[in-house]
């Protein structure tokens, strides 16, 4: 089925008789959700897209989860890790009664394989495995780490939220390389994925998992009791903002994750609709380079582009004129965190004009090479920031191929390490979670280990050296010193260009209650 066919009016998903029948079924508690973008990839380890991460939070579970204060709390694990042998042995015990959606029990060996697969992609996971001599499952309920030295952040590494969720999968899936997507979605989370009802580019469906055993605790972000009050969740991809807004106001959908900023005002005034801020930690926009190939293997060229970046323009495009929805200047760590500092920030406070940027590019050795910028036109926030970046790049003298495409294509293309003629890429715009930038352990974007890094693959050994030192820092004062050094190196080498921090409004029907803050979560929420 072609995408344009399924979206011809409000989308075939809204008109399909099967959907209507499900909605009208007596006693069925159904929530219809419009995600930030189309769910093109289903494997949360294979993909870096937040929409994939949010999908994973329905169907997969984790050993630990962050609470609202970003502290690790047990989830599938019965308790925090038990450390022995002066911190060099850590044992995690699984809660009893855990089951995958195919009815098989969750065993420790499933978790060991899942941790290993996740750690091939995730920055924090890579740090954990670098200090791990052995990871094994001596029986069905215990996971044992033998560590080279104490790693007190072990639970935190698997609890955090970011581009890669430490999702527990059946061993048969978790042994697959992270470069290969799993063939089916089988987790142990509060919802089951209904693959038979997927319409690519339009609809994804989730049903309540009757075998899920929530913890007997109050929910807090990704931790605590994940009590489900819904029988079915339908994700409907509606890329046109006006169409999504009308559907929400008519009650045809219940929740629009990330409405276009110019539609927030009218939605605030609409009957039966309420606006809230989903993530109090905000999101961080960024312009990412492919550092493997010319011309952006040249850090001087990356510096010139950073110097021409106007964060205020990018944030105004992303979040509107109301400065309560965004913050600049923004460096390489979250404001207010131990790692944040003013080092190098003048480069962002006074952006170069077009003439100055042309001069900086010439001095950096730019020879008018044709470069592309991947722009997701069906993702309003990313599209807005992409347009700002495309404009200043052109005016600043970059020979730009502005590639307008959909977000699903972007997320697949940025995984390619090939040169542009073979389907590769040069630049792209996206955003990450503000909570992922509180320290270098969670910040995937500031890694500098080349092809081992996430898309972009910068090779900056000094960043890696400082990051490793952070793990051994004895106190916050030492961490802060390392933060200043890392930011100085980042402004010199530019693994990416920060575009600012924004706080995305979310829009939902007024009769919905119990929404948890942080990311789009479907436990806790119910009709009032």
C-alpha positions in Angstrom: 0.0 0.0 0.0 1.4 3.4 -1.0 1.8 6.0 1.7 -0.1 8.6 -0.3 -3.0 6.2 -0.5 -3.3 5.5 3.2 -3.1 9.2 4.0 -5.5 10.5 1.4 -8.0 12.1 3.9 -7.1 11.8 7.5 -5.4 8.5 6.6 -6.7 5.1 6.0 -6.1 4.3 9.6 -8.9 6.6 10.6 -11.3 5.3 8.0 -10.5 1.6 8.1 -13.6 -0.4 9.1 -11.4 -2.7 11.3 -10.2 0.3 13.3 -13.7 1.7 13.6 -15.0 -1.7 14.8 -12.3 -1.9 17.4 -13.0 1.6 18.6 -16.7 1.0 19.0 -16.4 -2.4 20.7 -18.3 -2.3 24.0 -16.0 -2.0 27.0 -12.8 -1.6 25.0 -10.5 1.0 26.4 -8.7 2.4 23.3 -6.3 5.3 23.0 -5.4 6.7 19.6 -2.0 8.4 19.5 -0.3 10.5 16.8 3.5 9.9 17.2 6.2 12.5 16.5 7.0 10.7 13.3 6.3 7.5 11.4 7.6 4.4 13.1 9.8 3.1 10.3 12.2 0.9 12.3 11.0 -1.4 15.1 14.3 -2.6 16.7 15.5 -0.1 19.5 19.1 -1.3 19.2 19.3 -1.1 15.5 17.7 2.3 15.3 18.6 5.6 17.0 15.2 7.2 16.4 13.2 8.4 19.5 10.0 7.2 17.9 11.5 3.7 17.9 12.6 4.1 21.5 9.1 5.1 22.5 7.7 2.1 20.7 10.1 -0.1 22.6 8.9 1.3 25.9 5.5 -0.2 25.2 6.7 -3.7 24.3 10.0 -4.2 26.0 11.0 -4.0 29.6 14.3 -3.1 31.3 16.3 -4.4 34.3 16.4 -0.9 35.7 14.6 2.4 35.0 15.2 6.0 35.8 12.7 7.6 38.2 11.6 11.3 37.9 14.9 12.4 39.7 17.0 10.4 37.1 18.0 7.8 39.7 18.2 4.1 38.8 15.5 1.9 40.4 14.8 -1.8 39.9 12.3 -2.8 37.2 12.7 -6.4 35.9 15.5 -6.8 38.5 14.4 -7.6 42.1 16.8 -5.1 43.6 19.8 -2.9 42.8 22.9 -4.9 41.9 24.6 -6.7 44.8 28.3 -5.9 44.8 30.9 -8.2 46.3 34.7 -8.7 46.1 35.4 -5.0 46.7 33.0 -4.0 43.9 34.4 -6.3 41.2 31.5 -8.7 41.2 28.0 -7.6 40.7 24.9 -9.9 40.8 21.5 -9.0 39.5 18.5 -11.1 40.5 15.5 -11.3 38.3 12.0 -10.8 39.6 9.9 -14.0 39.5 7.1 -14.6 37.0 8.5 -12.6 34.1 7.3 -13.8 30.7 7.9 -12.8 27.1 4.9 -12.2 24.8 5.3 -15.7 23.3 4.7 -17.2 26.7 8.3 -18.3 27.4 9.9 -17.2 30.7 12.4 -14.5 30.8 15.7 -16.1 31.8 19.0 -14.6 32.8 20.7 -15.8 29.6 18.2 -13.7 27.6 19.2 -10.7 29.6 22.9 -11.4 29.2 22.6 -11.6 25.5 20.4 -8.4 25.4 22.9 -6.4 27.5 25.7 -7.5 25.2 23.8 -6.5 22.1 22.8 -3.1 23.5 26.3 -2.4 24.6 27.6 -2.6 21.1 25.6 0.6 20.2 25.1 2.6 23.4 27.8 4.9 24.8 27.1 4.1 28.4 26.9 0.4 27.6 30.3 0.5 25.9 31.8 2.1 29.0 30.3 -0.7 31.1 31.6 -3.5 28.9 35.0 -1.9 28.7 35.3 -2.5 32.5 33.7 -6.0 32.3 35.9 -9.1 32.3 33.0 -11.5 32.0 29.2 -11.4 31.9 27.4 -14.6 32.5 24.1 -16.3 33.7 25.1 -19.0 36.1 21.4 -20.0 36.4 18.0 -18.9 35.2 17.5 -16.0 37.6 21.0 -14.4 38.2 23.1 -12.2 36.0 26.8 -11.8 37.1 29.2 -9.2 36.0 32.9 -9.7 36.8 34.5 -6.3 36.6 38.0 -5.1 36.1 37.4 -2.4 38.7 34.4 -1.2 40.5 31.7 0.4 38.3 29.2 2.1 40.7 27.1 3.3 37.7 26.2 -0.2 36.6 22.5 0.1 37.3 22.4 3.7 35.9 23.9 2.6 32.6 20.9 0.3 32.0 18.3 2.6 33.6 18.8 5.7 31.5 16.7 6.8 28.6 18.2 8.0 25.3 18.7 6.8 21.8 19.2 3.1 22.8 17.0 1.5 25.4 18.6 -1.4 27.2 15.6 -3.6 26.2 15.4 -7.3 27.3 14.8 -9.6 24.3 14.6 -13.4 23.9 18.1 -14.8 23.4 17.4 -15.8 19.8 16.9 -12.1 19.0 19.6 -10.7 21.2 22.4 -12.8 19.7 21.8 -11.1 16.3 24.3 -8.3 15.4 23.1 -4.9 16.2 23.5 -4.0 12.6 20.7 -6.4 11.8 17.1 -5.7 12.9 15.3 -8.4 14.8 12.8 -10.3 12.7 9.8 -9.8 15.1 8.9 -7.7 18.1 8.8 -10.0 21.2 9.3 -8.3 24.5 8.0 -8.7 28.1 6.6 -5.2 28.5 3.1 -4.0 29.4 1.9 -4.1 25.8 2.2 -6.6 22.9 2.9 -5.5 19.4 0.2 -6.6 16.9 2.3 -7.0 13.8 -0.7 -8.3 11.7 -2.3 -4.8 11.9 0.7 -2.8 10.9 0.3 -0.6 7.9 3.7 0.8 7.0 3.7 4.5 7.1 0.3 4.7 8.7 -0.6 2.5 11.6 0.9 0.4 14.4 -1.2 -1.4 17.1 -0.5 -2.5 20.6 -2.6 -4.7 22.9 -2.4 -4.9 26.7 -0.2 -7.8 27.8 -2.4 -9.9 30.2 0.7 -11.6 31.6 2.5 -8.5 32.6 3.2 -8.2 36.4 3.8 -4.6 37.4 5.8 -3.8 40.4 3.8 -3.0 43.5 5.1 0.6 43.7 4.0 4.0 42.5 5.1 4.7 38.9 7.9 7.3 38.4 9.1 7.9 34.8 10.6 4.6 33.7 10.4 2.9 37.0 7.8 1.6 39.5 4.5 -0.1 38.8 3.6 0.1 35.2 -0.2 -0.3 35.6 -2.0 -0.4 32.3 -5.5 1.1 32.1 -5.9 0.6 28.3 -6.8 -2.5 26.3 -5.4 -1.2 23.0 -3.2 1.6 21.8 -3.2 2.7 18.1 -0.4 4.7 16.7 -1.6 6.7 13.7 1.0 8.5 11.5 -0.5 11.8 10.4 2.3 14.0 8.9 0.0 16.9 8.1 -0.4 19.1 11.2 -3.7 20.7 10.2 -5.2 17.2 9.7 -3.8 15.9 13.1 -5.1 19.1 14.8 -8.6 18.6 13.4 -8.7 15.0 14.3 -7.7 15.8 17.9 -10.4 18.5 18.2 -13.0 16.1 16.8 -12.0 13.4 19.2 -10.9 11.0 16.4 -7.5 10.8 18.1 -6.8 11.2 21.8 -3.1 12.3 22.0 -0.8 14.2 19.6 2.7 13.8 20.9 4.4 16.8 19.3 2.1 19.3 17.6 3.6 21.9 15.3 4.3 25.0 17.4 2.1 27.3 15.3 -0.9 25.1 16.1 -0.4 25.0 19.8 -2.2 28.4 20.3 -5.4 27.3 18.6 -5.3 24.0 20.4 -5.0 25.7 23.8 -8.3 27.5 22.9 -10.0 24.3 21.6 -12.8 22.7 23.6 -11.9 19.3 25.0 -8.1 19.7 24.4 -5.4 20.4 26.9 -1.7 21.2 26.4 1.2 20.1 28.6 5.0 19.9 28.6 5.9 16.2 28.3 9.6 16.3 29.1 10.7 18.9 31.7 14.3 18.1 30.8 13.6 19.3 27.2 15.2 18.3 24.0 18.5 19.3 22.4 18.6 20.1 18.7 21.7 19.3 16.8 23.4 19.4 13.4 25.4 16.2 12.9 28.2 15.7 10.4 29.4 12.5 8.8 33.1 12.7 9.8 34.2 9.7 7.9 34.4 11.3 4.5 35.5 14.7 3.0 34.8 17.5 3.5 33.6 17.0 7.1 36.6 14.8 8.1 38.2 18.3 8.5 37.5 19.7 12.0 38.3 23.2 10.8 35.4 23.1 8.4 33.1 21.8 11.1 34.3 24.7 13.3 33.5 27.2 10.6 29.9 25.9 10.4 29.5 26.0 14.1 30.6 29.6 14.1 27.9 30.4 11.5 25.1 28.7 13.5 22.4 31.0 15.0 20.8 29.0 17.8 18.2 31.7 18.3 17.0 31.2 14.8 16.9 27.4 15.1 15.0 27.5 18.4 12.5 30.1 17.1 11.8 27.8 14.2 11.5 24.8 16.4 9.5 26.2 19.3 8.2 29.6 18.3 8.7 33.1 19.7 7.8 32.4 23.3 11.2 31.9 25.0 9.6 29.9 27.8 9.6 27.0 25.2 13.4 27.2 24.5 16.8 28.2 25.8 20.0 29.5 24.3 23.0 29.6 24.3 23.4 25.8 24.8 26.8 24.0 24.8 27.6 20.4 25.0 26.1 19.6 28.4 22.8 20.3 30.0 22.5 23.6 31.8 22.5 23.2 35.6 24.3 19.9 35.4 27.7 19.3 37.0 29.3 19.1 33.6 27.9 22.4 32.2 30.2 25.4 31.9 30.7 28.7 29.9 33.9 27.4 28.2 33.8 28.2 24.5 30.2 29.6 24.6 31.1 32.9 22.9 31.3 31.0 19.6 27.5 30.5 19.9 26.6 33.9 21.3 27.9 35.9 18.4 27.4 33.9 15.2 29.2 34.9 12.0 27.3 36.7 9.3 27.3 35.3 5.7 30.4 37.1 4.8 32.3 36.0 7.9 31.2 32.4 7.4 32.4 32.4 3.7 35.7 33.7 4.9 35.9 31.0 7.7 35.1 28.3 5.2 37.8 29.4 2.8 40.3 29.6 5.6 39.3 26.0 6.6 40.1 24.8 3.1 36.6 24.4 1.8 36.8 24.1 -2.0 33.1 24.3 -2.9 32.5 20.6 -2.6 28.9 19.6 -3.1 27.5 18.3 0.3 24.0 17.1 1.2 21.8 17.8 4.2 19.1 15.2 4.9 15.9 17.0 5.9 12.8 15.1 7.3 9.9 17.1 5.9 7.3 14.9 7.8 8.7 15.7 11.2 7.7 19.3 12.0 10.4 20.2 14.6 13.2 18.6 12.7 12.0 20.1 9.4 11.9 23.6 10.9 15.5 23.3 12.3 16.6 21.8 9.0 15.3 24.7 7.0 17.1 27.2 9.3 20.4 25.2 8.9 19.9 24.9 5.1 19.4 28.6 4.8 22.5 29.7 6.8 24.6 27.1 5.0 23.6 28.4 1.6 24.0 32.0 2.5 27.4 31.2 4.1 28.8 29.7 0.9 28.2 26.0 1.2 27.4 24.2 -2.0 24.3 22.5 -0.6 22.2 19.6 -1.9 19.1 19.9 0.4 17.6 16.4 0.4 13.9 16.7 1.4 12.7 13.2 2.4 10.8 11.4 5.2 12.1 10.6 8.7 12.0 6.9 8.1 14.4 7.3 5.1 16.7 9.6 7.2 16.9 7.1 10.1 17.9 4.3 7.7 20.3 6.4 5.5 22.3 7.8 8.4 23.4 4.3 9.4 25.3 4.0 6.1 29.0 4.6 6.3 29.4 4.7 2.5 30.4 7.9 0.6 27.5 10.0 -0.8 27.7 8.5 -4.4 27.0 5.1 -2.8 24.0 6.3 -0.8 25.8 8.0 2.1 25.2 11.4 3.6 27.1 14.5 4.9 24.8 16.3 7.4 21.5 15.8 9.1 19.5 17.6 11.8 17.7 15.9 14.7 17.4 16.2 18.5 18.2 14.2 21.6 16.9 14.1 25.1 18.1 16.8 27.5 18.4 14.1 30.2 20.9 12.3 27.9 23.3 15.3 28.1 23.8 15.6 31.9 27.1 13.7 31.7 29.4 12.1 29.1 28.3 8.6 30.0 24.8 9.1 28.6 25.7 11.5 25.8 26.2 9.4 22.7 26.8 12.4 20.5 30.0 13.5 22.3 31.8 10.1 21.7 35.0 10.3 19.7 35.8 6.7 18.9 35.3 6.7 15.1 33.4 3.8 13.6 32.5 2.6 17.1 30.4 5.7 17.7 26.9 6.3 16.6 26.1 7.8 13.2 28.6 10.5 12.3 31.5 8.5 13.6 33.9 11.3 14.7 37.4 10.3 15.7 38.5 12.5 18.6 40.8 10.6 20.9 41.1 13.4 23.5 37.3 13.3 24.1 37.6 9.6 24.8 40.5 10.1 27.1 38.6 12.7 29.1 35.4 10.6 29.1 37.3 7.7 30.6 38.8 10.0 33.2 35.2 11.1 34.2 34.3 7.6 35.2 37.2 7.6 37.7 36.6 11.2 39.0 36.6 11.1 42.8 34.0 13.9 43.3 31.8 16.5 41.5 34.6 19.1 41.5 36.8 16.7 39.5 33.8 15.9 37.2 33.2 19.6 36.6 36.9 20.2 35.7 36.6 17.3 33.2 33.4 18.8 31.8 35.2 22.1 31.1 38.0 20.3 29.3 35.5 18.2 27.3 33.6 21.2 26.2 36.8 23.0 25.1 37.8 20.0 23.0 34.2 19.7 21.6 34.2 23.4 20.5 37.6 22.8 18.8 36.8 19.4 17.1 33.0 19.8 16.7 31.5 16.3 16.7 28.2 18.1 16.2 26.7 21.5 16.4 24.2 22.1 19.3 21.2 24.1 18.2 19.6 24.8 21.5 17.3 23.4 24.1 13.5 23.3 23.5 10.5 22.1 25.5 7.9 20.5 23.2 4.2 20.9 24.1 2.1 17.8 23.8 -1.7 17.9 23.1 -4.3 15.5 24.4 -8.0 15.2 25.1 -9.1 16.7 28.3 -10.6 13.5 29.7 -7.2 11.8 29.8 -5.5 11.7 33.1 -2.4 10.1 34.7 0.2 11.0 32.0 3.7 10.5 33.3 6.3 13.1 32.4 9.5 12.4 30.5 8.6 10.6 27.2 5.4 9.3 25.7 4.4 6.5 28.1 1.2 4.4 28.0 1.0 3.0 31.4 -0.6 5.1 34.1 -2.7 7.1 31.6 -6.4 6.6 31.6 -9.7 8.3 31.0 -10.9 10.5 33.9 
